[in-house]
Amino acid sequence: MCARFTQFGIRQIQENFGLTAPLPDLTPLYNIAPNAAVPVVVRTAEQGRHLRLMRWGLVPPWQDDHTTGVRMINARSETVAEKPSFRTAYKRRRCLVPTDGFFEWTGDKGDKQPWFIRSRKYAAFAGIWEIWERAEGYLETFSILTTAANGVVGQLHDRMPVWIFERDFGAWLGPGEANPALLAPAPDELTECWPVTRAMGNPRFQDPSAVVPIEVPGTLF
């Protein structure tokens, strides 16, 4: 599962994703929580590859009220092609979520330690997005795909986000069926993690120190 992530490498987005349109003013985000408005990269026939602001937590188009009910922040890669909530988006509306890493927790309830996990090689999260439209409004939302954890993340949690590496950006955003090989866990050698401040447990904590390594006695690494 991925329930918190970061997006602070703003200057890299335009170059690494091959965006031609000028970027809007973006704020570095060190602690993104569900329901936040997040810039994601999509490709459409009309505009090509570009950046759009979407809410994290996919709302199915048939849901009557976007303010209540299920908001799906993650979609399991193993079943995304079959689940009614996801299958149309997986086929027609895939996206890339720029990120510099994500967080997981270890420990018992009330004494949990957050960890920051990142790719050693530039990558984005594999995402899918959906359109919710009614007379009272229009909303675009997205979900992050997850897969089985690799050896590094597996010491913290049994799931991890799907990382799409730069060489595969075009393949993921392209029309038609997605290549299932892109949904595999990231290699262990490209994954690193470390413990960070417990202050980031509060989603209002938006500070660069959220990703700075700290020393914790008896930790896993």
Summary of the structure (lengths in Angstrom):
residues: 221
radius of gyration: 17.0
end to end distance: 20.7
largest distance: 55.5
contacts: 661
relative contact order: 0.20
helix: 18%
strand: 37%
